[in-house]
Amino acid sequence: MPKGASPKREREYKELEHKFEEEGRYPGREEEVAARIVNKQRAEAGETKDSKPPARRGGTGHRRANTTRTARRSKPS
């Protein structure tokens, strides 16, 4: 963990690392994955020097009207 990490983040890192070892997840990479998760949380919370806002998902953020559908009309009898 970076030197500027709070005790809370250090604790989260150690808990994640221990959890991954117990579950057998990410064999040999437990430290790396735990550090990445905690660093991402720190950045999203604005706790890092170069923190960036979280990336938006879903493209442009708005939906286009579906112009391919036409209203169904019943045929006159």
PDB file with SEQRES, HELIX, SHEET and CRYST1 records, atoms N, CA, C and O in Angstrom:
SEQRES   1 A   77  MET PRO LYS GLY ALA SER PRO LYS ARG GLU ARG GLU TYR          
SEQRES   2 A   77  LYS GLU LEU GLU HIS LYS PHE GLU GLU GLU GLY ARG TYR          
SEQRES   3 A   77  PRO GLY ARG GLU GLU GLU VAL ALA ALA ARG ILE VAL ASN          
SEQRES   4 A   77  LYS GLN ARG ALA GLU ALA GLY GLU THR LYS ASP SER LYS          
SEQRES   5 A   77  PRO PRO ALA ARG ARG GLY GLY THR GLY HIS ARG ARG ALA          
SEQRES   6 A   77  ASN THR THR ARG THR ALA ARG ARG SER LYS PRO SER              
HELIX    1 AA1 PRO A    7  GLU A   23  1                                  17    
HELIX    2 AA2 GLU A   30  GLU A   44  1                                  15    
CRYST1    1.000    1.000    1.000  90.00  90.00  90.00 P 1           1          
ATOM      1  N   MET A   1       0.844  -1.182   0.000  1.00  0.00           N  
ATOM      2  CA  MET A   1       0.000   0.000   0.000  1.00  0.00           C  
ATOM      3  C   MET A   1       0.892   1.249   0.000  1.00  0.00           C  
ATOM      4  O   MET A   1       1.985   1.236   0.566  1.00  0.00           O  
ATOM      5  N   PRO A   2       0.424   2.310  -0.629  1.00  0.00           N  
ATOM      6  CA  PRO A   2       1.179   3.557  -0.620  1.00  0.00           C  
ATOM      7  C   PRO A   2       1.299   4.125   0.795  1.00  0.00           C  
ATOM      8  O   PRO A   2       0.501   3.806   1.677  1.00  0.00           O  
ATOM      9  N   LYS A   3       2.302   4.965   0.991  1.00  0.00           N  
ATOM     10  CA  LYS A   3       2.540   5.540   2.313  1.00  0.00           C  
ATOM     11  C   LYS A   3       1.375   6.396   2.787  1.00  0.00           C  
ATOM     12  O   LYS A   3       1.121   6.466   3.990  1.00  0.00           O  
ATOM     13  N   GLY A   4       0.664   7.048   1.879  1.00  0.00           N  
ATOM     14  CA  GLY A   4      -0.407   7.957   2.259  1.00  0.00           C  
ATOM     15  C   GLY A   4      -1.724   7.278   2.575  1.00  0.00           C  
ATOM     16  O   GLY A   4      -2.707   7.957   2.871  1.00  0.00           O  
ATOM     17  N   ALA A   5      -1.770   5.972   2.519  1.00  0.00           N  
ATOM     18  CA  ALA A   5      -3.019   5.263   2.772  1.00  0.00           C  
ATOM     19  C   ALA A   5      -3.377   5.330   4.256  1.00  0.00           C  
ATOM     20  O   ALA A   5      -2.511   5.243   5.126  1.00  0.00           O  
ATOM     21  N   SER A   6      -4.648   5.484   4.516  1.00  0.00           N  
ATOM     22  CA  SER A   6      -5.122   5.578   5.900  1.00  0.00           C  
ATOM     23  C   SER A   6      -5.108   4.190   6.553  1.00  0.00           C  
ATOM     24  O   SER A   6      -5.053   3.175   5.859  1.00  0.00           O  
ATOM     25  N   PRO A   7      -5.157   4.153   7.869  1.00  0.00           N  
ATOM     26  CA  PRO A   7      -5.214   2.855   8.556  1.00  0.00           C  
ATOM     27  C   PRO A   7      -6.421   2.024   8.113  1.00  0.00           C  
ATOM     28  O   PRO A   7      -6.354   0.797   8.059  1.00  0.00           O  
ATOM     29  N   LYS A   8      -7.517   2.703   7.800  1.00  0.00           N  
ATOM     30  CA  LYS A   8      -8.708   1.992   7.339  1.00  0.00           C  
ATOM     31  C   LYS A   8      -8.427   1.260   6.034  1.00  0.00           C  
ATOM     32  O   LYS A   8      -8.803   0.099   5.873  1.00  0.00           O  
ATOM     33  N   ARG A   9      -7.757   1.949   5.095  1.00  0.00           N  
ATOM     34  CA  ARG A   9      -7.441   1.327   3.806  1.00  0.00           C  
ATOM     35  C   ARG A   9      -6.415   0.211   3.971  1.00  0.00           C  
ATOM     36  O   ARG A   9      -6.490  -0.806   3.281  1.00  0.00           O  
ATOM     37  N   GLU A  10      -5.456   0.393   4.882  1.00  0.00           N  
ATOM     38  CA  GLU A  10      -4.478  -0.661   5.162  1.00  0.00           C  
ATOM     39  C   GLU A  10      -5.200  -1.911   5.665  1.00  0.00           C  
ATOM     40  O   GLU A  10      -4.891  -3.030   5.255  1.00  0.00           O  
ATOM     41  N   ARG A  11      -6.155  -1.703   6.547  1.00  0.00           N  
ATOM     42  CA  ARG A  11      -6.920  -2.818   7.112  1.00  0.00           C  
ATOM     43  C   ARG A  11      -7.733  -3.517   6.032  1.00  0.00           C  
ATOM     44  O   ARG A  11      -7.789  -4.746   5.988  1.00  0.00           O  
ATOM     45  N   GLU A  12      -8.366  -2.728   5.154  1.00  0.00           N  
ATOM     46  CA  GLU A  12      -9.142  -3.319   4.060  1.00  0.00           C  
ATOM     47  C   GLU A  12      -8.247  -4.149   3.150  1.00  0.00           C  
ATOM     48  O   GLU A  12      -8.628  -5.236   2.716  1.00  0.00           O  
ATOM     49  N   TYR A  13      -7.046  -3.627   2.863  1.00  0.00           N  
ATOM     50  CA  TYR A  13      -6.094  -4.331   2.018  1.00  0.00           C  
ATOM     51  C   TYR A  13      -5.737  -5.692   2.624  1.00  0.00           C  
ATOM     52  O   TYR A  13      -5.773  -6.713   1.938  1.00  0.00           O  
ATOM     53  N   LYS A  14      -5.396  -5.694   3.905  1.00  0.00           N  
ATOM     54  CA  LYS A  14      -5.006  -6.939   4.564  1.00  0.00           C  
ATOM     55  C   LYS A  14      -6.166  -7.926   4.620  1.00  0.00           C  
ATOM     56  O   LYS A  14      -5.967  -9.129   4.453  1.00  0.00           O  
ATOM     57  N   GLU A  15      -7.381  -7.419   4.856  1.00  0.00           N  
ATOM     58  CA  GLU A  15      -8.554  -8.290   4.905  1.00  0.00           C  
ATOM     59  C   GLU A  15      -8.829  -8.921   3.538  1.00  0.00           C  
ATOM     60  O   GLU A  15      -9.136 -10.110   3.449  1.00  0.00           O  
ATOM     61  N   LEU A  16      -8.716  -8.122   2.480  1.00  0.00           N  
ATOM     62  CA  LEU A  16      -8.927  -8.654   1.135  1.00  0.00           C  
ATOM     63  C   LEU A  16      -7.872  -9.705   0.787  1.00  0.00           C  
ATOM     64  O   LEU A  16      -8.190 -10.769   0.254  1.00  0.00           O  
ATOM     65  N   GLU A  17      -6.620  -9.392   1.095  1.00  0.00           N  
ATOM     66  CA  GLU A  17      -5.537 -10.322   0.807  1.00  0.00           C  
ATOM     67  C   GLU A  17      -5.765 -11.651   1.527  1.00  0.00           C  
ATOM     68  O   GLU A  17      -5.625 -12.720   0.933  1.00  0.00           O  
ATOM     69  N   HIS A  18      -6.113 -11.576   2.792  1.00  0.00           N  
ATOM     70  CA  HIS A  18      -6.372 -12.786   3.590  1.00  0.00           C  
ATOM     71  C   HIS A  18      -7.563 -13.558   3.031  1.00  0.00           C  
ATOM     72  O   HIS A  18      -7.524 -14.785   2.943  1.00  0.00           O  
ATOM     73  N   LYS A  19      -8.614 -12.846   2.658  1.00  0.00           N  
ATOM     74  CA  LYS A  19      -9.819 -13.472   2.108  1.00  0.00           C  
ATOM     75  C   LYS A  19      -9.489 -14.214   0.808  1.00  0.00           C  
ATOM     76  O   LYS A  19      -9.947 -15.338   0.603  1.00  0.00           O  
ATOM     77  N   PHE A  20      -8.701 -13.590  -0.064  1.00  0.00           N  
ATOM     78  CA  PHE A  20      -8.337 -14.219  -1.333  1.00  0.00           C  
ATOM     79  C   PHE A  20      -7.490 -15.466  -1.115  1.00  0.00           C  
ATOM     80  O   PHE A  20      -7.647 -16.458  -1.828  1.00  0.00           O  
ATOM     81  N   GLU A  21      -6.584 -15.419  -0.121  1.00  0.00           N  
ATOM     82  CA  GLU A  21      -5.761 -16.584   0.176  1.00  0.00           C  
ATOM     83  C   GLU A  21      -6.612 -17.734   0.691  1.00  0.00           C  
ATOM     84  O   GLU A  21      -6.407 -18.882   0.297  1.00  0.00           O  
ATOM     85  N   GLU A  22      -7.569 -17.437   1.573  1.00  0.00           N  
ATOM     86  CA  GLU A  22      -8.444 -18.477   2.128  1.00  0.00           C  
ATOM     87  C   GLU A  22      -9.299 -19.121   1.055  1.00  0.00           C  
ATOM     88  O   GLU A  22      -9.484 -20.338   1.041  1.00  0.00           O  
ATOM     89  N   GLU A  23      -9.826 -18.288   0.144  1.00  0.00           N  
ATOM     90  CA  GLU A  23     -10.718 -18.792  -0.896  1.00  0.00           C  
ATOM     91  C   GLU A  23      -9.974 -19.418  -2.071  1.00  0.00           C  
ATOM     92  O   GLU A  23     -10.578 -20.098  -2.900  1.00  0.00           O  
ATOM     93  N   GLY A  24      -8.674 -19.193  -2.141  1.00  0.00           N  
ATOM     94  CA  GLY A  24      -7.897 -19.723  -3.249  1.00  0.00           C  
ATOM     95  C   GLY A  24      -8.079 -18.935  -4.537  1.00  0.00           C  
ATOM     96  O   GLY A  24      -7.793 -19.435  -5.624  1.00  0.00           O  
ATOM     97  N   ARG A  25      -8.551 -17.714  -4.414  1.00  0.00           N  
ATOM     98  CA  ARG A  25      -8.751 -16.863  -5.587  1.00  0.00           C  
ATOM     99  C   ARG A  25      -7.455 -16.155  -5.927  1.00  0.00           C  
ATOM    100  O   ARG A  25      -6.678 -15.828  -5.031  1.00  0.00           O  
ATOM    101  N   TYR A  26      -7.214 -15.916  -7.185  1.00  0.00           N  
ATOM    102  CA  TYR A  26      -6.035 -15.194  -7.681  1.00  0.00           C  
ATOM    103  C   TYR A  26      -4.741 -15.788  -7.122  1.00  0.00           C  
ATOM    104  O   TYR A  26      -3.959 -15.068  -6.501  1.00  0.00           O  
ATOM    105  N   PRO A  27      -4.500 -17.076  -7.328  1.00  0.00           N  
ATOM    106  CA  PRO A  27      -3.298 -17.686  -6.748  1.00  0.00           C  
ATOM    107  C   PRO A  27      -2.025 -16.976  -7.196  1.00  0.00           C  
ATOM    108  O   PRO A  27      -1.781 -16.804  -8.390  1.00  0.00           O  
ATOM    109  N   GLY A  28      -1.219 -16.568  -6.217  1.00  0.00           N  
ATOM    110  CA  GLY A  28       0.037 -15.880  -6.476  1.00  0.00           C  
ATOM    111  C   GLY A  28      -0.115 -14.396  -6.751  1.00  0.00           C  
ATOM    112  O   GLY A  28       0.886 -13.686  -6.850  1.00  0.00           O  
ATOM    113  N   ARG A  29      -1.360 -13.902  -6.877  1.00  0.00           N  
ATOM    114  CA  ARG A  29      -1.592 -12.492  -7.180  1.00  0.00           C  
ATOM    115  C   ARG A  29      -2.475 -11.825  -6.137  1.00  0.00           C  
ATOM    116  O   ARG A  29      -3.017 -10.748  -6.386  1.00  0.00           O  
ATOM    117  N   GLU A  30      -2.625 -12.440  -4.988  1.00  0.00           N  
ATOM    118  CA  GLU A  30      -3.533 -11.912  -3.966  1.00  0.00           C  
ATOM    119  C   GLU A  30      -3.181 -10.481  -3.583  1.00  0.00           C  
ATOM    120  O   GLU A  30      -4.065  -9.632  -3.468  1.00  0.00           O  
ATOM    121  N   GLU A  31      -1.879 -10.208  -3.383  1.00  0.00           N  
ATOM    122  CA  GLU A  31      -1.445  -8.874  -2.980  1.00  0.00           C  
ATOM    123  C   GLU A  31      -1.769  -7.847  -4.063  1.00  0.00           C  
ATOM    124  O   GLU A  31      -2.273  -6.761  -3.776  1.00  0.00           O  
ATOM    125  N   GLU A  32      -1.473  -8.205  -5.301  1.00  0.00           N  
ATOM    126  CA  GLU A  32      -1.703  -7.280  -6.419  1.00  0.00           C  
ATOM    127  C   GLU A  32      -3.177  -6.925  -6.556  1.00  0.00           C  
ATOM    128  O   GLU A  32      -3.531  -5.753  -6.689  1.00  0.00           O  
ATOM    129  N   VAL A  33      -4.030  -7.935  -6.523  1.00  0.00           N  
ATOM    130  CA  VAL A  33      -5.460  -7.701  -6.715  1.00  0.00           C  
ATOM    131  C   VAL A  33      -6.030  -6.889  -5.550  1.00  0.00           C  
ATOM    132  O   VAL A  33      -6.829  -5.977  -5.760  1.00  0.00           O  
ATOM    133  N   ALA A  34      -5.622  -7.215  -4.334  1.00  0.00           N  
ATOM    134  CA  ALA A  34      -6.096  -6.470  -3.165  1.00  0.00           C  
ATOM    135  C   ALA A  34      -5.657  -5.010  -3.257  1.00  0.00           C  
ATOM    136  O   ALA A  34      -6.440  -4.106  -2.966  1.00  0.00           O  
ATOM    137  N   ALA A  35      -4.406  -4.778  -3.661  1.00  0.00           N  
ATOM    138  CA  ALA A  35      -3.903  -3.410  -3.787  1.00  0.00           C  
ATOM    139  C   ALA A  35      -4.665  -2.647  -4.866  1.00  0.00           C  
ATOM    140  O   ALA A  35      -4.997  -1.476  -4.683  1.00  0.00           O  
ATOM    141  N   ARG A  36      -4.941  -3.304  -5.983  1.00  0.00           N  
ATOM    142  CA  ARG A  36      -5.689  -2.635  -7.052  1.00  0.00           C  
ATOM    143  C   ARG A  36      -7.083  -2.230  -6.590  1.00  0.00           C  
ATOM    144  O   ARG A  36      -7.548  -1.130  -6.889  1.00  0.00           O  
ATOM    145  N   ILE A  37      -7.744  -3.119  -5.865  1.00  0.00           N  
ATOM    146  CA  ILE A  37      -9.097  -2.826  -5.388  1.00  0.00           C  
ATOM    147  C   ILE A  37      -9.078  -1.638  -4.430  1.00  0.00           C  
ATOM    148  O   ILE A  37      -9.885  -0.718  -4.561  1.00  0.00           O  
ATOM    149  N   VAL A  38      -8.158  -1.659  -3.469  1.00  0.00           N  
ATOM    150  CA  VAL A  38      -8.088  -0.588  -2.481  1.00  0.00           C  
ATOM    151  C   VAL A  38      -7.678   0.729  -3.143  1.00  0.00           C  
ATOM    152  O   VAL A  38      -8.222   1.780  -2.804  1.00  0.00           O  
ATOM    153  N   ASN A  39      -6.732   0.690  -4.077  1.00  0.00           N  
ATOM    154  CA  ASN A  39      -6.319   1.907  -4.766  1.00  0.00           C  
ATOM    155  C   ASN A  39      -7.458   2.496  -5.585  1.00  0.00           C  
ATOM    156  O   ASN A  39      -7.598   3.716  -5.667  1.00  0.00           O  
ATOM    157  N   LYS A  40      -8.268   1.642  -6.189  1.00  0.00           N  
ATOM    158  CA  LYS A  40      -9.420   2.123  -6.954  1.00  0.00           C  
ATOM    159  C   LYS A  40     -10.416   2.811  -6.017  1.00  0.00           C  
ATOM    160  O   LYS A  40     -10.956   3.867  -6.345  1.00  0.00           O  
ATOM    161  N   GLN A  41     -10.654   2.209  -4.853  1.00  0.00           N  
ATOM    162  CA  GLN A  41     -11.555   2.814  -3.875  1.00  0.00           C  
ATOM    163  C   GLN A  41     -11.027   4.167  -3.416  1.00  0.00           C  
ATOM    164  O   GLN A  41     -11.793   5.120  -3.271  1.00  0.00           O  
ATOM    165  N   ARG A  42      -9.716   4.251  -3.186  1.00  0.00           N  
ATOM    166  CA  ARG A  42      -9.104   5.512  -2.753  1.00  0.00           C  
ATOM    167  C   ARG A  42      -9.282   6.593  -3.814  1.00  0.00           C  
ATOM    168  O   ARG A  42      -9.609   7.735  -3.492  1.00  0.00           O  
ATOM    169  N   ALA A  43      -9.067   6.232  -5.080  1.00  0.00           N  
ATOM    170  CA  ALA A  43      -9.188   7.201  -6.168  1.00  0.00           C  
ATOM    171  C   ALA A  43     -10.626   7.685  -6.299  1.00  0.00           C  
ATOM    172  O   ALA A  43     -10.868   8.879  -6.476  1.00  0.00           O  
ATOM    173  N   GLU A  44     -11.582   6.761  -6.214  1.00  0.00           N  
ATOM    174  CA  GLU A  44     -12.992   7.139  -6.343  1.00  0.00           C  
ATOM    175  C   GLU A  44     -13.446   8.029  -5.193  1.00  0.00           C  
ATOM    176  O   GLU A  44     -14.334   8.866  -5.356  1.00  0.00           O  
ATOM    177  N   ALA A  45     -12.828   7.840  -4.024  1.00  0.00           N  
ATOM    178  CA  ALA A  45     -13.199   8.642  -2.859  1.00  0.00           C  
ATOM    179  C   ALA A  45     -12.420   9.952  -2.809  1.00  0.00           C  
ATOM    180  O   ALA A  45     -12.629  10.760  -1.904  1.00  0.00           O  
ATOM    181  N   GLY A  46     -11.523  10.172  -3.774  1.00  0.00           N  
ATOM    182  CA  GLY A  46     -10.754  11.409  -3.805  1.00  0.00           C  
ATOM    183  C   GLY A  46      -9.627  11.453  -2.795  1.00  0.00           C  
ATOM    184  O   GLY A  46      -9.217  12.538  -2.384  1.00  0.00           O  
ATOM    185  N   GLU A  47      -9.117  10.304  -2.384  1.00  0.00           N  
ATOM    186  CA  GLU A  47      -8.074  10.242  -1.365  1.00  0.00           C  
ATOM    187  C   GLU A  47      -6.668  10.227  -1.951  1.00  0.00           C  
ATOM    188  O   GLU A  47      -5.699  10.143  -1.197  1.00  0.00           O  
ATOM    189  N   THR A  48      -6.527  10.305  -3.264  1.00  0.00           N  
ATOM    190  CA  THR A  48      -5.212  10.273  -3.891  1.00  0.00           C  
ATOM    191  C   THR A  48      -4.889  11.630  -4.483  1.00  0.00           C  
ATOM    192  O   THR A  48      -5.783  12.446  -4.705  1.00  0.00           O  
ATOM    193  N   LYS A  49      -3.617  11.874  -4.738  1.00  0.00           N  
ATOM    194  CA  LYS A  49      -3.192  13.140  -5.319  1.00  0.00           C  
ATOM    195  C   LYS A  49      -3.809  13.346  -6.689  1.00  0.00           C  
ATOM    196  O   LYS A  49      -4.390  14.394  -6.971  1.00  0.00           O  
ATOM    197  N   ASP A  50      -3.677  12.345  -7.531  1.00  0.00           N  
ATOM    198  CA  ASP A  50      -4.154  12.439  -8.911  1.00  0.00           C  
ATOM    199  C   ASP A  50      -5.487  11.732  -9.084  1.00  0.00           C  
ATOM    200  O   ASP A  50      -5.696  11.030 -10.073  1.00  0.00           O  
ATOM    201  N   SER A  51      -6.381  11.910  -8.139  1.00  0.00           N  
ATOM    202  CA  SER A  51      -7.653  11.204  -8.230  1.00  0.00           C  
ATOM    203  C   SER A  51      -8.459  11.726  -9.401  1.00  0.00           C  
ATOM    204  O   SER A  51      -8.518  12.927  -9.665  1.00  0.00           O  
ATOM    205  N   LYS A  52      -9.070  10.794 -10.087  1.00  0.00           N  
ATOM    206  CA  LYS A  52      -9.894  11.118 -11.243  1.00  0.00           C  
ATOM    207  C   LYS A  52     -11.325  10.713 -10.939  1.00  0.00           C  
ATOM    208  O   LYS A  52     -11.547   9.775 -10.174  1.00  0.00           O  
ATOM    209  N   PRO A  53     -12.286  11.386 -11.510  1.00  0.00           N  
ATOM    210  CA  PRO A  53     -13.669  10.967 -11.280  1.00  0.00           C  
ATOM    211  C   PRO A  53     -13.897   9.592 -11.885  1.00  0.00           C  
ATOM    212  O   PRO A  53     -13.240   9.239 -12.865  1.00  0.00           O  
ATOM    213  N   PRO A  54     -14.803   8.813 -11.330  1.00  0.00           N  
ATOM    214  CA  PRO A  54     -15.045   7.474 -11.860  1.00  0.00           C  
ATOM    215  C   PRO A  54     -15.512   7.530 -13.308  1.00  0.00           C  
ATOM    216  O   PRO A  54     -16.219   8.453 -13.714  1.00  0.00           O  
ATOM    217  N   ALA A  55     -15.110   6.538 -14.072  1.00  0.00           N  
ATOM    218  CA  ALA A  55     -15.481   6.481 -15.482  1.00  0.00           C  
ATOM    219  C   ALA A  55     -16.971   6.229 -15.616  1.00  0.00           C  
ATOM    220  O   ALA A  55     -17.567   5.481 -14.841  1.00  0.00           O  
ATOM    221  N   ARG A  56     -17.552   6.867 -16.610  1.00  0.00           N  
ATOM    222  CA  ARG A  56     -18.977   6.654 -16.860  1.00  0.00           C  
ATOM    223  C   ARG A  56     -19.153   5.418 -17.698  1.00  0.00           C  
ATOM    224  O   ARG A  56     -18.313   5.099 -18.540  1.00  0.00           O  
ATOM    225  N   ARG A  57     -20.218   4.739 -17.475  1.00  0.00           N  
ATOM    226  CA  ARG A  57     -20.510   3.540 -18.260  1.00  0.00           C  
ATOM    227  C   ARG A  57     -21.712   3.806 -19.145  1.00  0.00           C  
ATOM    228  O   ARG A  57     -22.557   4.648 -18.838  1.00  0.00           O  
ATOM    229  N   GLY A  58     -21.774   3.091 -20.226  1.00  0.00           N  
ATOM    230  CA  GLY A  58     -22.957   3.173 -21.071  1.00  0.00           C  
ATOM    231  C   GLY A  58     -22.851   4.195 -22.179  1.00  0.00           C  
ATOM    232  O   GLY A  58     -23.878   4.628 -22.702  1.00  0.00           O  
ATOM    233  N   GLY A  59     -21.666   4.592 -22.554  1.00  0.00           N  
ATOM    234  CA  GLY A  59     -21.514   5.480 -23.699  1.00  0.00           C  
ATOM    235  C   GLY A  59     -21.815   6.928 -23.375  1.00  0.00           C  
ATOM    236  O   GLY A  59     -21.219   7.504 -22.465  1.00  0.00           O  
ATOM    237  N   THR A  60     -22.745   7.522 -24.122  1.00  0.00           N  
ATOM    238  CA  THR A  60     -22.981   8.950 -24.035  1.00  0.00           C  
ATOM    239  C   THR A  60     -23.852   9.368 -22.863  1.00  0.00           C  
ATOM    240  O   THR A  60     -23.899  10.550 -22.522  1.00  0.00           O  
ATOM    241  N   GLY A  61     -24.528   8.441 -22.253  1.00  0.00           N  
ATOM    242  CA  GLY A  61     -25.329   8.781 -21.095  1.00  0.00           C  
ATOM    243  C   GLY A  61     -26.770   9.134 -21.415  1.00  0.00           C  
ATOM    244  O   GLY A  61     -27.545   9.445 -20.510  1.00  0.00           O  
ATOM    245  N   HIS A  62     -27.139   9.090 -22.674  1.00  0.00           N  
ATOM    246  CA  HIS A  62     -28.530   9.329 -23.013  1.00  0.00           C  
ATOM    247  C   HIS A  62     -28.967   8.299 -24.039  1.00  0.00           C  
ATOM    248  O   HIS A  62     -28.144   7.684 -24.718  1.00  0.00           O  
ATOM    249  N   ARG A  63     -30.249   8.128 -24.137  1.00  0.00           N  
ATOM    250  CA  ARG A  63     -30.771   7.141 -25.075  1.00  0.00           C  
ATOM    251  C   ARG A  63     -31.443   7.840 -26.238  1.00  0.00           C  
ATOM    252  O   ARG A  63     -32.105   8.866 -26.083  1.00  0.00           O  
ATOM    253  N   ARG A  64     -31.259   7.271 -27.371  1.00  0.00           N  
ATOM    254  CA  ARG A  64     -31.940   7.808 -28.551  1.00  0.00           C  
ATOM    255  C   ARG A  64     -33.317   7.182 -28.648  1.00  0.00           C  
ATOM    256  O   ARG A  64     -33.535   6.043 -28.234  1.00  0.00           O  
ATOM    257  N   ALA A  65     -34.221   7.936 -29.195  1.00  0.00           N  
ATOM    258  CA  ALA A  65     -35.564   7.407 -29.404  1.00  0.00           C  
ATOM    259  C   ALA A  65     -35.485   6.324 -30.459  1.00  0.00           C  
ATOM    260  O   ALA A  65     -34.758   6.451 -31.445  1.00  0.00           O  
ATOM    261  N   ASN A  66     -36.224   5.278 -30.249  1.00  0.00           N  
ATOM    262  CA  ASN A  66     -36.233   4.188 -31.207  1.00  0.00           C  
ATOM    263  C   ASN A  66     -37.130   4.588 -32.368  1.00  0.00           C  
ATOM    264  O   ASN A  66     -38.355   4.562 -32.255  1.00  0.00           O  
ATOM    265  N   THR A  67     -36.516   4.957 -33.477  1.00  0.00           N  
ATOM    266  CA  THR A  67     -37.275   5.454 -34.622  1.00  0.00           C  
ATOM    267  C   THR A  67     -37.649   4.349 -35.591  1.00  0.00           C  
ATOM    268  O   THR A  67     -38.344   4.598 -36.576  1.00  0.00           O  
ATOM    269  N   THR A  68     -37.193   3.125 -35.324  1.00  0.00           N  
ATOM    270  CA  THR A  68     -37.503   2.040 -36.257  1.00  0.00           C  
ATOM    271  C   THR A  68     -38.874   1.442 -36.010  1.00  0.00           C  
ATOM    272  O   THR A  68     -39.432   0.797 -36.898  1.00  0.00           O  
ATOM    273  N   ARG A  69     -39.416   1.636 -34.852  1.00  0.00           N  
ATOM    274  CA  ARG A  69     -40.739   1.079 -34.570  1.00  0.00           C  
ATOM    275  C   ARG A  69     -41.828   1.997 -35.100  1.00  0.00           C  
ATOM    276  O   ARG A  69     -41.708   3.221 -35.063  1.00  0.00           O  
ATOM    277  N   THR A  70     -42.853   1.399 -35.575  1.00  0.00           N  
ATOM    278  CA  THR A  70     -44.013   2.168 -36.003  1.00  0.00           C  
ATOM    279  C   THR A  70     -45.205   1.743 -35.168  1.00  0.00           C  
ATOM    280  O   THR A  70     -45.266   0.613 -34.683  1.00  0.00           O  
ATOM    281  N   ALA A  71     -46.114   2.620 -35.011  1.00  0.00           N  
ATOM    282  CA  ALA A  71     -47.310   2.318 -34.240  1.00  0.00           C  
ATOM    283  C   ALA A  71     -48.122   1.271 -34.981  1.00  0.00           C  
ATOM    284  O   ALA A  71     -48.270   1.327 -36.202  1.00  0.00           O  
ATOM    285  N   ARG A  72     -48.642   0.319 -34.229  1.00  0.00           N  
ATOM    286  CA  ARG A  72     -49.475  -0.706 -34.851  1.00  0.00           C  
ATOM    287  C   ARG A  72     -50.901  -0.214 -34.930  1.00  0.00           C  
ATOM    288  O   ARG A  72     -51.482   0.252 -33.950  1.00  0.00           O  
ATOM    289  N   ARG A  73     -51.434  -0.328 -36.102  1.00  0.00           N  
ATOM    290  CA  ARG A  73     -52.825   0.066 -36.293  1.00  0.00           C  
ATOM    291  C   ARG A  73     -53.628  -1.144 -36.758  1.00  0.00           C  
ATOM    292  O   ARG A  73     -53.160  -1.974 -37.537  1.00  0.00           O  
ATOM    293  N   SER A  74     -54.816  -1.206 -36.263  1.00  0.00           N  
ATOM    294  CA  SER A  74     -55.652  -2.328 -36.709  1.00  0.00           C  
ATOM    295  C   SER A  74     -56.223  -1.960 -38.080  1.00  0.00           C  
ATOM    296  O   SER A  74     -56.565  -0.811 -38.360  1.00  0.00           O  
ATOM    297  N   LYS A  75     -56.306  -2.968 -38.897  1.00  0.00           N  
ATOM    298  CA  LYS A  75     -56.840  -2.730 -40.246  1.00  0.00           C  
ATOM    299  C   LYS A  75     -58.351  -2.556 -40.162  1.00  0.00           C  
ATOM    300  O   LYS A  75     -59.028  -3.252 -39.405  1.00  0.00           O  
ATOM    301  N   PRO A  76     -58.864  -1.627 -40.941  1.00  0.00           N  
ATOM    302  CA  PRO A  76     -60.331  -1.464 -40.933  1.00  0.00           C  
ATOM    303  C   PRO A  76     -60.994  -2.712 -41.539  1.00  0.00           C  
ATOM    304  O   PRO A  76     -60.483  -3.288 -42.500  1.00  0.00           O  
ATOM    305  N   SER A  77     -62.107  -3.111 -40.983  1.00  0.00           N  
ATOM    306  CA  SER A  77     -62.803  -4.302 -41.458  1.00  0.00           C  
ATOM    307  C   SER A  77     -63.751  -4.005 -42.567  1.00  0.00           C  
ATOM    308  O   SER A  77     -64.412  -4.911 -43.074  1.00  0.00           O  
TER     309      SER A  77                                                      
END                                                                             
